[in-house]
Amino acid sequence: MGFPSDIEIAQKNEMLHVSKIASKLGIAEDDLEMYGKYKAKLPLSLIDETKIANSNLILVTALTPTPAGEGKTTTSIGLTEGLNKIGKKTIVVLREPSLGPVFGIKGGAAGGGYAQVVPMEDINLHFTGDFSAIEKANNLLAALIDNNIQNKQNNLGLDPRTIVWKRVMDMNDRSLRDIVIGLGGTGNGVPRQDGFNITPASEVMAILCMSQNFEDLKEKLGNIFVGFTFDKKPIYARDLKAENGMAILLRDAIKPNLVQTLEENPAIIHGGPFANIAQGTNTIIATKMGLSLADYVVTEAGFGADLGAEKFLDIKCVAGNLKPKALVLVATIRALRHHGGAKKEEYNTPSTERVGKGFENLEKHIENCKKFGLNPVVAINAFPSDSNEEVALIQEKCAKMGVKAVVSEGFAKGGAGMTNLAQAVVDEVAAGKNNFTPLYNWSLPIKDKIERIAKEIYGADGVDYSKQALTDLKKIETLGLQHLPVCMAKTQKSFSDNENLIGRPTGFRVTVREFEFAAGAGFVIPIFGNMMRMPGLPEHPASEGMTIDNNGKIAGLS
């Protein structure tokens, strides 16, 4: 009999009532807003700024991933189990999954094997309704924009050709990327080109994750840029008096969600922005909640360290005044073989030669982490095809760089397979040598910030700009947004903007095709290549393999 599926493991697990999970954190049952027996919202009053500095924030990131991903969430959950096993009061703080990937190709985001958060089905599906609330708040603004254009009185004079705000829905649906709305006569509005993004790509999602409190949320919502009037005046959501209505829809969504791991340890799951066109990490509020309630907080940032970790450290940590004490860099031997030249069908074939060549990618990520003042612990996420010789080679090469590499077996063994990694992280924190420093100062010119990341983190020789990008940059400067950090949007498959340049490419330049900006969330988005805000479904979507029986039991969800 083979290894059980993720959903089979999750369904066999007997969960504690969420009030008992809360009691482990000293939270009274009366402070919980229950969503059934196993999920609850936490009030923002539990955040205690005086406790945050004394807690230990641990960031989990990864080397440049293969398309299947390298197991950051599984490692984050497993590390939390391991830390609790060695007596450290620890919470994992994660993002919420998006329905698009769940029913598309990637699957869920609740961990895997014996390192999962539960109730797995709920977390991967509608959960506590946060994504729905974000979708409705986003689409309220869209409706207010078109209503303003339609009405002759109270009309702001918006030029429909300049409107950048799109509607969203949490599903992969390529047919909605570019559409025309308002057809069918004057009663149905003014015809104009529009489109849909997927909900995690909404600026409302990014704002929720960057907000410090409810007042800050309202201010950021009001700062959303909508478009220009016919006489070139910028229009923001506050000009449409949209911020309070949008905030009302987010009244509950702003509160973090408490669930549990398979080993009955607390887990906070909140927010879910993409890591290519947004910051790719959970909310500042959830992270601070975790730091207020536990001695150790494990969190992750999306994609490879050149994207998720860089944004976590340069944007989220600076905005939230957060200071990570340790960083875990997840690697798989499968990915190292890939970066060493192995084809997909050869990912599970042992080869010290390919692993040795592929180590160049991991080496660059280790160097990058050190540029932030953080000496990483490498977690080798174990697969059955790993050979002892390949593991020993990685550990030897990491040791030469002053970095400990530990085999991570959370998927197969849960917390019991993660105690060595947990101890290595505790030792790194206790050594007290890490001193987090951002890569750049937000006050630098935008081009300088981009060049610093491209050269220092990607290893590029320089940055080129298209004509469109230079025009966009002038608009950003005219709007007074040049002081914002940059949220780089590029492929996660390479350090470069060319996904085919694997390993550690050299002698390349990157090109900014265009800029977007999130005036509300507070960052400028340089776009390299063709980034997708509304994915499509694959030829055989994951939904085809899912079933639900007469008792509501789900199978095939992963």
SEZATI-565126 format. One record per residue (C-alpha): residue number from 1; residue in three letters; x, y, z. Coordinates in Angstrom, 1 decimal, always signed. Last residue first. Example, Ala and Ser with C-alpha at 12.3 -4.5 7.8 and 13.67 -1.06 7.14 Angstrom:
   k   r     c1     c2     c3
   2 SER  +13.7   -1.1   +7.1
   1 ALA  +12.3   -4.5   +7.8
This chain:
   k   r     c1     c2     c3
 558 SER   -4.6  +18.2   -2.6
 557 LEU   -8.3  +17.6   -3.2
 556 GLY   -9.0  +14.2   -4.8
 555 ALA  -11.7  +13.1   -2.4
 554 ILE  -14.4  +15.1   -0.5
 553 LYS  -16.8  +13.7   +2.0
 552 GLY  -20.2  +15.4   +1.8
 551 ASN  -22.2  +12.4   +3.1
 550 ASN  -23.6  +11.6   -0.4
 549 ASP  -20.1  +11.6   -1.8
 548 ILE  -17.8  +14.4   -3.2
 547 THR  -15.3  +13.8   -6.0
 546 MET  -12.2  +15.5   -7.4
 545 GLY  -10.1  +14.4  -10.3
 544 GLU  -11.6  +16.7  -12.9
 543 SER  -11.2  +19.6  -10.5
 542 ALA   -7.4  +19.4  -10.9
 541 PRO   -7.9  +20.8  -14.4
 540 HIS   -7.0  +18.6  -17.4
 539 GLU   -6.0  +20.9  -20.3
 538 PRO   -4.8  +23.5  -17.8
 537 LEU   -7.0  +26.3  -16.5
 536 GLY   -6.2  +30.0  -17.3
 535 PRO   -4.5  +32.5  -15.1
 534 MET   -5.8  +36.1  -14.5
 533 ARG   -3.0  +38.5  -13.4
 532 MET   -0.4  +37.0  -15.8
 531 MET   +3.1  +38.4  -16.0
 530 ASN   +4.6  +38.9  -19.5
 529 GLY   +8.3  +39.9  -19.3
 528 PHE   +9.6  +42.1  -16.5
 527 ILE   +7.1  +44.3  -14.8
 526 PRO   +8.2  +47.0  -12.4
 525 ILE   +5.5  +47.3   -9.7
 524 VAL   +5.5  +50.4   -7.4
 523 PHE   +4.5  +49.9   -3.8
 522 GLY   +2.2  +51.3   -1.1
 521 ALA   -0.9  +49.1   -0.9
 520 GLY   -3.0  +52.2   -1.8
 519 ALA   -0.8  +53.6   -4.5
 518 ALA   -0.4  +50.2   -6.1
 517 PHE   +1.7  +50.8   -9.2
 516 GLU   +2.1  +49.3  -12.6
 515 PHE   +5.2  +49.7  -14.7
 514 GLU   +6.1  +48.5  -18.1
 513 ARG   +8.5  +46.2  -20.0
 512 VAL  +11.4  +46.5  -17.5
 511 THR  +14.2  +44.6  -19.1
 510 VAL  +16.8  +42.5  -17.4
 509 ARG  +20.5  +42.2  -18.5
 508 PHE  +22.6  +39.0  -18.7
 507 GLY  +26.2  +38.1  -18.4
 506 THR  +25.7  +35.5  -15.7
 505 PRO  +23.1  +32.8  -15.0
 504 ARG  +23.1  +30.8  -11.8
 503 GLY  +21.0  +27.7  -12.4
 502 ILE  +18.3  +28.2  -15.0
 501 LEU  +18.2  +30.7  -17.9
 500 ASN  +15.1  +29.3  -19.6
 499 GLU  +12.7  +31.5  -17.5
 498 ASN  +14.2  +34.6  -19.0
 497 ASP  +13.7  +37.6  -16.6
 496 SER  +16.8  +36.5  -14.8
 495 PHE  +17.1  +34.7  -11.4
 494 SER  +15.0  +32.0  -13.1
 493 LYS  +11.8  +30.1  -12.8
 492 GLN   +9.9  +32.7  -10.6
 491 THR   +9.3  +34.9  -13.6
 490 LYS   +9.2  +38.6  -13.0
 489 ALA   +7.2  +41.2  -11.1
 488 MET   +9.4  +43.3   -8.8
 487 CYS   +7.7  +45.1   -5.9
 486 VAL   +9.5  +48.4   -5.6
 485 PRO   +9.4  +50.5   -2.5
 484 LEU   +7.6  +53.8   -2.5
 483 HIS   +9.3  +57.2   -2.5
 482 GLN   +8.7  +57.7   -6.3
 481 LEU   +5.0  +57.9   -5.7
 480 GLY   +4.5  +61.6   -6.3
 479 LEU   +1.8  +61.3   -9.0
 478 THR   +4.1  +63.0  -11.5
 477 GLU   +6.8  +60.5  -10.5
 476 ILE   +4.6  +57.6  -11.3
 475 LYS   +3.4  +59.1  -14.6
 474 LYS   +7.1  +59.7  -15.6
 473 LEU   +7.8  +56.0  -14.8
 472 ASP   +4.9  +54.9  -17.0
 471 THR   +6.4  +56.8  -20.0
 470 LEU   +9.8  +55.2  -19.3
 469 ALA   +8.2  +51.7  -19.1
 468 GLN   +6.3  +52.3  -22.3
 467 LYS   +9.6  +53.2  -24.1
 466 SER  +11.1  +50.0  -22.8
 465 TYR  +13.6  +50.1  -20.0
 464 ASP  +17.0  +48.3  -19.6
 463 VAL  +18.5  +47.1  -16.4
 462 GLY  +22.1  +46.1  -15.7
 461 ASP  +24.7  +43.3  -15.4
 460 ALA  +22.2  +41.0  -13.7
 459 GLY  +23.1  +39.0  -10.6
 458 TYR  +19.5  +38.6   -9.6
 457 ILE  +19.9  +39.7   -6.0
 456 GLU  +22.7  +42.4   -6.1
 455 LYS  +22.4  +43.5   -9.7
 454 ALA  +18.7  +43.4  -10.3
 453 ILE  +17.8  +44.4   -6.7
 452 ARG  +20.1  +47.5   -6.7
 451 GLU  +19.1  +48.3  -10.2
 450 ILE  +15.4  +48.4   -9.3
 449 LYS  +16.1  +50.7   -6.2
 448 ASP  +18.3  +53.0   -8.3
 447 LYS  +15.6  +53.3  -11.0
 446 ILE  +13.0  +54.2   -8.4
 445 PRO  +15.1  +57.0   -6.9
 444 LEU  +16.2  +56.2   -3.4
 443 SER  +13.9  +57.2   -0.5
 442 TRP  +12.9  +53.6   +0.1
 441 ASN  +16.4  +52.8   +1.3
 440 TYR  +17.9  +49.5   -0.1
 439 LEU  +18.8  +46.0   +0.8
 438 PRO  +17.1  +46.0   +4.2
 437 THR  +19.2  +45.1   +7.2
 436 PHE  +18.6  +42.1   +9.5
 435 ASN  +21.2  +41.5  +12.1
 434 ASN  +22.0  +37.8  +12.5
 433 LYS  +24.8  +37.1  +14.9
 432 GLY  +22.7  +36.4  +18.0
 431 ALA  +24.0  +32.8  +18.4
 430 ALA  +20.7  +32.0  +20.1
 429 VAL  +18.7  +32.5  +16.8
 428 GLU  +21.1  +30.3  +14.8
 427 ASP  +20.9  +27.6  +17.6
 426 VAL  +17.1  +27.7  +17.6
 425 VAL  +17.1  +27.3  +13.8
 424 ALA  +19.5  +24.3  +14.1
 423 GLN  +17.4  +22.8  +16.8
 422 ALA  +14.2  +23.1  +14.7
 421 LEU  +16.1  +21.5  +11.7
 420 ASN  +17.1  +18.5  +13.9
 419 THR  +13.6  +18.3  +15.4
 418 MET  +11.9  +18.1  +11.9
 417 GLY  +11.3  +14.4  +11.3
 416 ALA   +9.5  +14.0  +14.6
 415 GLY   +7.4  +17.0  +13.8
 414 GLY   +5.7  +15.3  +10.9
 413 LYS   +7.3  +12.0   +9.7
 412 ALA   +6.9  +11.7   +5.9
 411 PHE   +6.2  +15.3   +4.9
 410 GLY   +8.3  +16.7   +7.8
 409 GLU  +11.5  +15.0   +6.8
 408 SER  +13.9  +17.9   +6.6
 407 VAL  +17.6  +17.0   +6.1
 406 VAL  +19.7  +19.8   +7.6
 405 ALA  +22.2  +22.1   +5.9
 404 LYS  +24.3  +24.4   +8.2
 403 VAL  +25.8  +27.4   +6.6
 402 GLY  +29.4  +28.8   +6.9
 401 MET  +29.9  +28.8   +3.2
 400 LYS  +32.2  +25.8   +3.3
 399 ALA  +29.5  +24.1   +5.4
 398 CYS  +27.0  +24.6   +2.6
 397 LYS  +29.3  +22.7   +0.1
 396 GLU  +29.7  +19.8   +2.5
 395 GLN  +26.0  +19.6   +3.4
 394 ILE  +25.1  +19.6   -0.3
 393 LEU  +27.6  +16.9   -1.1
 392 ALA  +26.5  +14.8   +1.8
 391 VAL  +22.9  +14.9   +0.6
 390 GLU  +23.9  +13.9   -2.9
 389 GLU  +26.0  +11.0   -1.6
 388 ASN  +23.1   +9.8   +0.7
 387 SER  +20.9   +9.6   -2.4
 386 ASP  +17.5  +11.4   -2.7
 385 SER  +14.9   +9.4   -4.6
 384 PRO  +12.6   +9.0   -1.5
 383 PHE  +12.3  +12.9   -1.3
 382 ALA  +13.6  +15.0   +1.6
 381 ASN  +13.3  +18.8   +1.9
 380 ILE  +16.9  +19.8   +2.4
 379 ALA  +16.5  +22.7   +4.8
 378 VAL  +19.3  +25.2   +4.6
 377 VAL  +19.8  +27.4   +7.6
 376 PRO  +20.4  +31.0   +6.5
 375 ASN  +22.9  +33.6   +7.8
 374 LEU  +20.8  +36.8   +7.7
 373 GLY  +22.4  +40.3   +7.4
 372 PHE  +20.3  +41.1   +4.3
 371 LYS  +23.3  +40.6   +2.0
 370 LYS  +23.7  +37.2   +3.8
 369 CYS  +20.4  +36.1   +2.3
 368 ASN  +21.7  +36.9   -1.2
 367 GLU  +24.9  +34.8   -0.7
 366 ILE  +22.7  +31.8   +0.3
 365 HIS  +20.5  +32.4   -2.8
 364 LYS  +23.6  +32.5   -5.0
 363 GLU  +24.9  +29.2   -3.5
 362 LEU  +21.5  +27.6   -4.0
 361 ASN  +21.7  +28.3   -7.8
 360 GLU  +25.3  +27.2   -8.0
 359 PHE  +24.3  +24.0   -6.3
 358 GLY  +22.9  +22.9   -9.7
 357 LYS  +26.4  +21.9  -10.9
 356 GLY  +27.0  +19.8   -7.8
 355 VAL  +23.5  +18.3   -8.0
 354 ARG  +24.1  +17.5  -11.6
 353 GLU  +27.4  +15.7  -10.9
 352 THR  +26.1  +14.0   -7.8
 351 SER  +23.4  +12.4   -9.9
 350 PRO  +20.4  +10.5   -8.5
 349 THR  +17.5  +10.1  -11.0
 348 ASN  +14.2  +11.6   -9.6
 347 TYR  +14.3  +14.8  -11.7
 346 GLU  +15.3  +12.8  -14.8
 345 GLU  +11.9  +12.9  -16.5
 344 LYS  +11.8  +16.6  -16.1
 343 LYS  +15.2  +17.1  -17.8
 342 ALA  +18.3  +17.3  -15.6
 341 GLY  +20.7  +20.3  -16.3
 340 GLY  +22.2  +21.1  -13.0
 339 HIS  +19.4  +23.5  -12.2
 338 HIS  +17.0  +20.5  -12.5
 337 ARG  +19.3  +18.3  -10.4
 336 LEU  +19.3  +21.0   -7.7
 335 ALA  +15.5  +21.1   -7.9
 334 ARG  +15.2  +17.4   -7.3
 333 ILE  +17.7  +17.6   -4.5
 332 THR  +15.3  +19.9   -2.8
 331 ALA  +16.1  +23.2   -1.2
 330 VAL  +14.3  +25.2   +1.4
 329 LEU  +16.2  +28.3   +2.8
 328 VAL  +15.3  +28.9   +6.5
 327 LEU  +15.9  +32.4   +7.8
 326 ALA  +16.5  +33.5  +11.3
 325 LYS  +15.9  +36.5  +13.7
 324 PRO  +13.5  +38.3  +11.4
 323 LYS  +13.0  +42.0  +12.3
 322 LEU   +9.6  +43.6  +11.7
 321 ASN   +8.9  +47.3  +11.6
 320 GLY   +5.7  +46.6   +9.6
 319 ALA   +6.5  +48.7   +6.6
 318 VAL  +10.2  +47.8   +6.7
 317 CYS   +9.5  +44.1   +7.3
 316 LYS   +6.8  +44.0   +4.6
 315 ILE   +8.7  +45.8   +1.8
 314 ASP  +12.4  +45.0   +1.7
 313 LEU  +12.4  +41.8   +3.8
 312 PHE   +9.2  +40.2   +2.6
 311 LYS   +9.8  +41.5   -1.0
 310 GLU  +13.3  +40.0   -1.1
 309 ALA  +12.0  +36.8   +0.5
 308 GLY   +9.2  +36.3   -2.0
 307 LEU  +11.1  +37.2   -5.2
 306 ASP  +14.8  +36.4   -5.1
 305 ALA  +14.1  +33.9   -2.3
 304 GLY  +12.1  +31.7   -4.6
 303 PHE   +8.3  +31.5   -4.8
 302 GLY   +6.1  +32.9   -2.0
 301 ALA   +7.2  +34.1   +1.5
 300 GLU   +6.9  +31.9   +4.6
 299 THR   +6.2  +32.3   +8.3
 298 VAL   +7.4  +30.6  +11.5
 297 VAL   +6.7  +32.5  +14.7
 296 TYR   +8.7  +31.7  +17.9
 295 ASP   +8.0  +32.8  +21.5
 294 ALA   +4.2  +32.9  +20.9
 293 LEU   +1.2  +35.1  +21.3
 292 SER   +2.3  +38.7  +20.4
 291 LEU   +4.6  +37.4  +17.6
 290 GLY   +1.7  +35.5  +16.1
 289 MET   -0.6  +38.6  +16.2
 288 LYS   +2.2  +40.6  +14.6
 287 THR   +2.4  +38.1  +11.8
 286 ALA   -1.3  +38.1  +11.4
 285 ILE   -1.5  +42.0  +11.3
 284 ILE   +1.3  +42.2   +8.8
 283 THR   -0.8  +40.0   +6.6
 282 ASN   +0.5  +36.9   +4.9
 281 THR   +3.2  +36.9   +2.2
 280 GLY   +3.5  +37.2   -1.6
 279 GLN   +4.2  +41.0   -1.8
 278 ALA   +2.3  +41.6   -5.0
 277 ILE   +2.8  +41.0   -8.8
 276 ASN   +5.0  +37.8   -8.5
 275 ALA   +4.3  +36.6   -5.0
 274 PHE   +0.5  +36.5   -5.3
 273 PRO   -1.4  +37.9   -2.3
 272 GLY   -3.1  +35.5   +0.2
 271 GLY   -4.4  +36.9   +3.4
 270 HIS   -4.6  +35.2   +6.8
 269 ILE   -3.8  +31.8   +8.3
 268 ILE   -2.8  +31.5  +11.9
 267 ALA   -1.7  +28.1  +13.2
 266 PRO   -1.7  +26.7  +16.7
 265 ASN   -0.3  +23.2  +17.4
 264 GLU   -2.6  +20.2  +17.5
 263 GLU   -0.1  +17.8  +15.8
 262 LEU   -2.0  +17.9  +12.5
 261 THR   -1.7  +21.7  +12.7
 260 GLN   -4.4  +24.0  +14.0
 259 VAL   -6.7  +26.8  +13.0
 258 LEU   -6.9  +30.5  +14.0
 257 ASN   -7.9  +33.1  +11.3
 256 PRO   -6.7  +36.7  +11.4
 255 LYS   -9.2  +39.6  +11.6
 254 ILE   -9.2  +42.0   +8.6
 253 ALA  -11.8  +39.8   +6.8
 252 ASP  -14.3  +40.6   +9.5
 251 ARG  -14.8  +44.3   +8.7
 250 LEU  -13.7  +43.9   +5.1
 249 LEU  -17.1  +44.7   +3.6
 248 ILE  -17.3  +47.7   +5.8
 247 ALA  -13.9  +48.8   +4.6
 246 MET  -15.1  +48.9   +1.0
 245 GLY  -18.1  +51.0   +2.0
 244 ASN  -15.8  +53.3   +4.0
 243 GLU  -13.2  +53.7   +1.3
 242 ALA  -15.5  +54.4   -1.7
 241 LYS  -16.2  +58.1   -1.3
 240 LEU  -15.6  +58.3   -5.1
 239 ASP  -12.8  +60.8   -4.6
 238 ARG  -11.5  +58.5   -1.9
 237 ALA  -11.1  +55.8   -4.5
 236 TYR   -8.5  +58.0   -6.3
 235 ILE   -8.8  +60.2   -9.4
 234 PRO   -5.8  +61.9  -11.0
 233 LYS   -6.5  +65.1  -13.0
 232 LYS   -5.6  +64.8  -16.7
 231 ASP   -8.3  +67.1  -18.1
 230 PHE  -10.4  +64.2  -19.3
 229 THR  -10.2  +62.8  -15.7
 228 PHE   -7.5  +60.3  -14.8
 227 GLY   -7.6  +56.7  -13.5
 226 VAL   -8.5  +54.7  -10.4
 225 PHE   -5.6  +55.1   -8.0
 224 ILE   -6.3  +53.4   -4.6
 223 ASN   -5.5  +55.9   -1.8
 222 GLY   -8.9  +55.6   -0.2
 221 LEU   -8.3  +51.9   +0.4
 220 LYS   -5.0  +52.8   +2.1
 219 GLU   -6.7  +55.2   +4.4
 218 LYS   -9.4  +52.7   +5.3
 217 LEU   -6.9  +49.9   +6.0
 216 ASP   -4.9  +52.3   +8.2
 215 GLU   -8.0  +53.1  +10.2
 214 PHE   -8.6  +49.3  +10.6
 213 ASN   -5.1  +48.4  +11.8
 212 GLN   -1.6  +47.9  +10.5
 211 SER   -2.5  +47.4   +6.8
 210 MET   -0.1  +45.7   +4.4
 209 CYS   -1.9  +42.4   +4.0
 208 LEU   -5.4  +44.0   +3.6
 207 ILE   -3.8  +46.4   +1.1
 206 ALA   -2.3  +43.6   -1.0
 205 MET   -5.7  +41.9   -1.1
 204 VAL   -7.4  +45.1   -2.1
 203 GLU   -4.8  +45.5   -4.8
 202 SER   -6.3  +42.5   -6.4
 201 ALA   -4.0  +39.8   -7.6
 200 PRO   -5.2  +37.3   -5.0
 199 THR   -8.7  +37.7   -6.4
 198 ILE   -7.9  +36.7  -10.0
 197 ASN   -8.0  +39.6  -12.4
 196 PHE  -11.0  +40.5  -14.6
 195 GLY  -11.3  +42.8  -17.6
 194 ASP  -12.5  +46.1  -19.0
 193 GLN  -12.9  +47.9  -22.3
 192 ARG  -15.7  +50.4  -22.3
 191 PRO  -19.4  +50.7  -23.1
 190 VAL  -21.2  +53.3  -20.9
 189 GLY  -23.9  +51.9  -18.7
 188 ASN  -26.7  +49.4  -19.1
 187 GLY  -29.5  +51.9  -19.4
 186 THR  -27.8  +53.5  -22.4
 185 GLY  -28.1  +50.4  -24.5
 184 GLY  -27.0  +46.7  -24.6
 183 LEU  -23.3  +46.9  -24.0
 182 GLY  -21.8  +48.3  -20.7
 181 ILE  -18.8  +46.0  -20.6
 180 VAL  -16.2  +44.9  -23.1
 179 ILE  -13.8  +42.0  -22.1
 178 ASP  -10.1  +41.3  -21.7
 177 ARG   -8.9  +38.8  -19.1
 176 LEU  -12.4  +37.2  -18.6
 175 SER  -11.9  +34.3  -21.1
 174 ARG   -8.8  +33.3  -19.2
 173 ASP  -10.8  +32.0  -16.2
 172 ASN   -8.8  +30.7  -13.2
 171 MET  -11.1  +31.4  -10.3
 170 ASP  -11.2  +33.8   -7.4
 169 MET  -13.0  +36.7   -9.1
 168 VAL  -11.9  +40.2   -9.7
 167 ARG  -13.0  +43.5  -11.4
 166 LYS  -10.4  +45.8  -12.8
 165 TRP   -9.2  +49.3  -11.9
 164 VAL   -6.9  +50.9  -14.5
 163 ILE   -9.3  +53.5  -15.9
 162 THR   -7.5  +55.7  -18.4
 161 ARG   -9.8  +55.0  -21.5
 160 PRO  -12.9  +55.6  -19.4
 159 ASP  -11.9  +59.3  -18.9
 158 LEU  -13.4  +60.2  -15.5
 157 GLY  -15.3  +63.5  -15.5
 156 LEU  -16.0  +63.3  -11.7
 155 ASN  -19.8  +63.0  -12.3
 154 ASN  -22.0  +64.1   -9.4
 153 GLN  -24.8  +64.7  -11.9
 152 LYS  -24.6  +63.1  -15.4
 151 ASN  -24.5  +59.6  -14.1
 150 GLN  -23.0  +56.8  -16.1
 149 ILE  -19.3  +57.5  -15.5
 148 ASN  -20.0  +57.6  -11.7
 147 ASN  -21.9  +54.3  -11.9
 146 ASP  -18.9  +52.8  -13.8
 145 ILE  -16.5  +53.8  -11.0
 144 LEU  -18.9  +52.9   -8.2
 143 ALA  -19.3  +49.4   -9.7
 142 ALA  -15.6  +48.8   -9.9
 141 LEU  -15.2  +50.1   -6.3
 140 LEU  -17.8  +47.6   -5.1
 139 ASN  -16.0  +44.9   -7.1
 138 ASN  -12.9  +45.2   -5.0
 137 ALA  -14.8  +45.2   -1.8
 136 LYS  -16.8  +42.1   -3.0
 135 GLU  -13.7  +40.2   -4.0
 134 ILE  -12.0  +41.0   -0.7
 133 ALA  -15.1  +39.8   +1.1
 132 SER  -15.1  +36.6   -0.9
 131 PHE  -11.4  +36.0   -0.3
 130 ASP  -12.0  +36.4   +3.5
 129 GLY  -15.0  +34.0   +3.6
 128 THR  -13.9  +32.0   +6.6
 127 PHE  -12.5  +29.0   +4.6
 126 HIS  -14.2  +29.0   +1.2
 125 LEU  -12.0  +26.1   -0.2
 124 ASN   -8.4  +25.2   +0.7
 123 ILE   -8.8  +26.1   +4.4
 122 ASP  -12.1  +24.2   +4.6
 121 GLU  -10.8  +21.1   +3.0
 120 MET   -7.6  +21.0   +5.1
 119 PRO   -9.3  +21.4   +8.5
 118 VAL   -6.4  +21.4   +9.2
 117 VAL   -2.8  +22.6   +8.7
 116 GLN   -0.4  +20.0   +7.3
 115 ALA   +3.0  +18.5   +7.9
 114 TYR   +2.2  +14.7   +7.9
 113 GLY   +1.9  +14.6   +4.1
 112 GLY   +1.5  +18.1   +2.6
 111 GLY   +1.0  +21.8   +3.5
 110 ALA   -2.3  +23.7   +3.4
 109 ALA   -1.7  +25.3   +0.0
 108 GLY   -4.0  +23.6   -2.4
 107 GLY   -3.4  +22.3   -5.9
 106 LYS   -1.0  +23.7   -8.5
 105 ILE   -2.9  +22.8  -11.6
 104 GLY   -6.4  +24.4  -11.6
 103 PHE   -9.1  +23.7   -9.0
 102 VAL   -6.8  +24.6   -6.1
 101 PRO   -4.8  +27.1   -8.2
 100 GLY   -8.0  +29.2   -8.9
  99 LEU   -9.5  +28.6   -5.4
  98 SER   -6.8  +30.7   -3.8
  97 PRO   -5.0  +29.4   -0.7
  96 GLU   -4.8  +31.5   +2.5
  95 ARG   -1.3  +32.7   +3.5
  94 LEU   +0.6  +31.4   +6.5
  93 VAL   +1.5  +32.0  +10.2
  92 VAL   +3.0  +29.1  +12.1
  91 ILE   +2.9  +29.4  +15.8
  90 THR   +5.6  +28.3  +18.3
  89 LYS   +6.1  +27.8  +22.0
  88 LYS   +9.5  +26.1  +22.0
  87 GLY   +9.8  +22.7  +23.9
  86 ILE  +11.7  +20.5  +21.5
  85 LYS   +8.4  +19.1  +20.0
  84 ASN   +7.0  +22.7  +19.6
  83 LEU  +10.0  +23.5  +17.4
  82 GLY   +9.5  +20.4  +15.4
  81 GLU   +5.8  +21.0  +14.8
  80 THR   +6.5  +24.5  +13.7
  79 LEU   +9.3  +23.2  +11.4
  78 GLY   +6.8  +20.8   +9.9
  77 ILE   +4.4  +23.6   +9.2
  76 SER   +7.0  +25.8   +7.5
  75 THR   +8.6  +22.8   +5.7
  74 THR   +5.2  +21.8   +4.2
  73 THR   +4.6  +25.4   +3.3
  72 LYS   +8.0  +25.8   +1.7
  71 GLY   +7.7  +22.5   -0.2
  70 GLU   +9.9  +22.7   -3.3
  69 GLY   +7.4  +23.8   -6.0
  68 ALA   +6.0  +21.6   -8.8
  67 PRO   +7.2  +24.1  -11.5
  66 THR  +10.8  +23.8  -10.3
  65 PRO  +11.8  +26.4   -7.7
  64 THR  +14.6  +28.9   -7.5
  63 LEU  +15.9  +28.3   -4.0
  62 ALA  +13.4  +28.7   -1.1
  61 THR  +12.0  +30.8   +1.7
  60 VAL  +11.0  +30.3   +5.3
  59 LEU  +11.2  +33.4   +7.5
  58 ILE  +11.6  +33.0  +11.3
  57 LEU  +10.4  +35.7  +13.7
  56 ASN  +11.6  +35.3  +17.3
  55 SER   +9.6  +37.0  +20.0
  54 ASN  +11.0  +39.7  +22.3
  53 ALA  +10.4  +42.6  +19.8
  52 ILE   +6.7  +41.6  +19.4
  51 LYS   +5.8  +41.5  +23.1
  50 THR   +5.5  +45.3  +23.7
  49 GLU   +3.5  +45.7  +20.4
  48 ASP   +0.7  +43.5  +21.8
  47 ILE   -1.8  +42.3  +19.2
  46 LEU   -4.7  +40.6  +21.0
  45 SER   -6.9  +43.6  +20.4
  44 LEU   -7.0  +42.7  +16.8
  43 PRO   -9.7  +40.1  +17.6
  42 LEU   -9.0  +36.5  +16.4
  41 LYS  -11.4  +34.8  +14.0
  40 ALA  -12.1  +31.1  +14.6
  39 LYS  -12.0  +27.7  +12.9
  38 TYR  -12.3  +24.2  +14.2
  37 LYS  -15.8  +23.9  +15.8
  36 GLY  -17.8  +26.1  +13.5
  35 TYR  -16.7  +29.6  +12.5
  34 MET  -16.2  +30.9  +16.0
  33 GLU  -15.4  +34.5  +16.9
  32 LEU  -12.9  +34.0  +19.7
  31 ASP  -12.4  +36.4  +22.6
  30 ASP  -15.0  +34.7  +24.8
  29 GLU  -13.0  +31.4  +24.5
  28 ALA  -10.1  +33.1  +26.4
  27 ILE   -6.8  +33.2  +24.6
  26 GLY   -3.8  +32.1  +26.7
  25 LEU   -2.0  +30.7  +23.6
  24 LYS   -2.6  +27.0  +24.5
  23 SER   -6.2  +28.1  +25.3
  22 ALA   -6.7  +29.1  +21.7
  21 ILE   -6.0  +25.5  +20.6
  20 LYS   -8.6  +24.3  +23.1
  19 SER  -11.1  +26.9  +21.8
  18 VAL  -10.5  +25.5  +18.3
  17 HIS  -12.0  +22.2  +19.3
  16 LEU   -9.2  +19.6  +18.9
  15 MET   -8.9  +17.7  +15.6
  14 GLU   -8.9  +14.0  +15.0
  13 ASN   -6.8  +13.3  +11.9
  12 LYS   -8.1  +10.7   +9.5
  11 GLN   -9.4  +13.3   +7.1
  10 ALA   -6.1  +15.1   +7.0
   9 ILE   -4.1  +12.0   +6.1
   8 GLU   -6.6  +11.0   +3.4
   7 ILE   -6.6  +14.6   +2.1
   6 ASP   -2.8  +14.6   +1.7
   5 SER   -2.8  +11.2   +0.0
   4 PRO   -1.6   +8.0   +1.8
   3 PHE   +1.8   +6.6   +1.0
   2 GLY   +1.4   +3.4   -1.0
   1 MET   +0.0   +0.0   +0.0
